[in-house]
Amino acid sequence: MPDRAIAQGLAGTVVAQALLRRGRLHDVVIVSGPEVFHQAVLQALRSYRCTELPGPPVRVQQSFRFDAH
């Protein structure tokens, strides 16, 4: 949770999409949500590691909920 969001009591949901290829996320795009949370979502997604499965790349979507509590 970003310090600025905590200080201002902000909350919201950020939706991100990415291409899952060889167990890693590529081409991450923020689809919607308060900008104050975008950097935190991008940082979280950079740390994702998935099981590598055979087949073509897959487009995935993930929602991140930030609460002011």
C-alpha positions as CSV (number, residue, x, y, z in Angstrom):
1,M,0.0,0.0,0.0
2,P,1.6,3.3,-1.1
3,D,2.3,5.8,1.8
4,R,0.3,8.5,0.0
5,A,-2.7,6.3,-0.2
6,I,-2.5,5.4,3.5
7,A,-2.1,9.1,4.5
8,Q,-5.1,10.1,2.3
9,G,-7.3,7.1,3.2
10,L,-7.6,6.0,-0.4
11,A,-9.0,2.7,-1.6
12,G,-9.7,1.1,-4.9
13,T,-9.2,-1.8,-7.3
14,V,-6.6,-1.9,-10.0
15,V,-7.0,-4.3,-13.0
16,A,-3.9,-5.3,-14.9
17,Q,-3.5,-7.5,-18.0
18,A,-0.3,-9.3,-19.1
19,L,0.9,-11.9,-21.5
20,L,2.0,-15.1,-19.8
21,R,4.8,-16.7,-21.7
22,R,7.2,-19.4,-20.4
23,G,6.2,-18.9,-16.8
24,R,6.7,-15.1,-16.8
25,L,4.5,-12.1,-17.3
26,H,5.2,-9.9,-20.3
27,D,3.6,-6.7,-21.8
28,V,1.9,-5.7,-18.5
29,V,-0.8,-3.0,-18.9
30,I,-2.9,-1.3,-16.3
31,V,-6.5,-1.5,-17.5
32,S,-8.2,0.5,-14.8
33,G,-8.0,1.8,-11.3
34,P,-6.6,4.7,-9.2
35,E,-3.2,5.8,-10.5
36,V,-1.9,6.1,-6.9
37,F,-1.8,2.2,-6.9
38,H,-0.4,1.5,-10.3
39,Q,3.3,1.4,-9.3
40,A,2.5,-1.0,-6.4
41,V,0.7,-3.3,-8.8
42,L,3.5,-3.2,-11.4
43,Q,6.0,-4.0,-8.7
44,A,3.9,-7.0,-7.5
45,L,3.5,-8.4,-11.0
46,R,7.3,-8.2,-11.7
47,S,7.8,-10.7,-8.8
48,Y,5.3,-13.3,-10.2
49,R,6.7,-16.6,-11.3
50,C,4.3,-19.1,-12.7
51,T,4.6,-22.8,-13.6
52,E,5.8,-23.1,-17.2
53,L,3.3,-25.1,-19.2
54,P,3.6,-26.1,-22.9
55,G,1.5,-24.2,-25.4
56,P,1.1,-20.7,-26.8
57,P,1.3,-17.6,-24.6
58,V,-1.9,-16.7,-22.8
59,R,-3.4,-13.3,-22.0
60,V,-4.2,-13.0,-18.3
61,Q,-6.0,-10.5,-16.1
62,Q,-5.6,-9.8,-12.4
63,S,-7.4,-7.5,-10.0
64,F,-5.7,-6.0,-7.0
65,R,-7.9,-4.5,-4.2
66,F,-6.5,-1.8,-1.9
67,D,-8.4,-1.1,1.3
68,A,-8.0,2.0,3.4
69,H,-8.2,0.1,6.7
